[in-house]
Amino acid sequence: MTGFEELAKQTALYPKEAPAAVRTDKHSLQIGLPKEVSFQENRIALTPEAVAILVRHGHRVVVETAAGTGAKFSDNDYSEAGAQIVYSPEEVFDSNVILKVEPLVDHEFAYLKSGSTLISALNLPSHERRYFERLNEKQITGIGYEYIEDPGGGLPVIRTMSEIAGSTVMLIAGEYLSSVNGRGVILGGITGVPPTKVVILGAGTVAEYAIRAAHGMGVDIKVFDRHLYKLQRLKYAVGQPIYTAIIDSDTLAEAIERADVVIGAIRGDDGHSPVVVTDEMVSRMRPEAVIVDVAIDQGGNFESSRMTSHKNPTFQHHGIIHYCVPNIASRVAHTASMALSNIFLPFLLETGTIGGIEEMMYKNRWFMKGVYSHKGTLTNAYIARKFSMRFKDLQLLLAARF
């Protein structure tokens, strides 16, 4: 007997560390996290901590190499959490549930496996009819996470990303008011100098968190909305006196003309944000005033807006600085990824528990709200009307199973 054989026998006698118990069942999901290819999108939908919990519950998570790099999560972080690291998008898209932040780009359609589920942002204004036709050709179930409701009727992803956008938007405004990029104005006020004037369009979450961020700076804020109850709710949430007004042409035009910063944050219920500031109103603003159009992902609140990117975030029109980046939350990708993960993890766990995506849709009306396409058929009436496509009611499709 050689020395190596003897050593091997002796080694076999030592107690070995038992692998961690992993529960598996027939409802286990295979979740794919592809690397985002949309320009300057740094977020990822699940953190390594969330992956570890999913793996412990018997689910398989496949992560494309470097998918978490932009959010400061390494391949090793995901590998240690139990994920399988793969080196091509084809391997990720072989999963039955694809979870990503941005919508598919053109070349990613080739990777889709027929009959799988795609969970991502929809960003409706950026799509044409062909996008939905290609999903239907592959019998994809498409879920727009910005339309998923929580059991209380809220929109958790929109709420969370709006909190981040509202907290960040004042930093952006200050950056472009400064002498580095603009006319050298401090965001706020100091003794003997009038405070900066900020107008916020929309009395939702963005406005709430923008006001909180600006509270200690002495900023003069005016908030406009089309609905009185939203303005009342905002004042209650903020807990301090603020100027509020219903949108009408005269009052709004006067406030915008005097403003240093105007923030657009009115979202549309149908996927398109309303244009409430005309090009003429923009032309009368102070030179080098700043517009931040948070609603640009739905088309924007300003007639003069056009989509920009983190690499080239601004342009000037009528001498007014426009910041129209759709994924503001990607500026703080680590925080935003943690926030998204907190939303996705619970419903993925519940999906596995009750029997898969289709059972999740059938048993939870709030989850059903996010489904716009199901196995080759559009289930969102607005999208179907917009692109003159065939539509079927999702509840009827699900009921027909029995």
Secondary structure, DSSP 4 states (H G I P E B T S, - for coil): --HHHHHHHHHHHS--PPPPP----TT--EEEEPPP-STT----SS-HHHHHHHHHTT-EEEEETTTTGGGT--HHHHHHTTPEEESSHHHHTTSSEEE-SSPPPGGGGGGPPTT-EEEE---GGG--HHHHHHHHHTT-EEEEGGGPPPTTS--HHHHHHHHHHHHHHHHHHHHHHSTTTSS---SS--TTSPPPEEEEE--SHHHHHHHHHHGGGT-EEEEEES-HHHHHHHHHHHTS--EEEE--HHHHHHHHHH-SEEEE-PPPTTS-----B-HHHHHTSPTT-EEEEGGGGGT-SBTT-----SSS-EEEETTEEEE--S-GGGGGHHHHHHHHHHHHHHHHHHHHHHTSHHHHHHH-HHHHTTEEEETTEE--HHHHHHHT--B--HHHHHHTT-
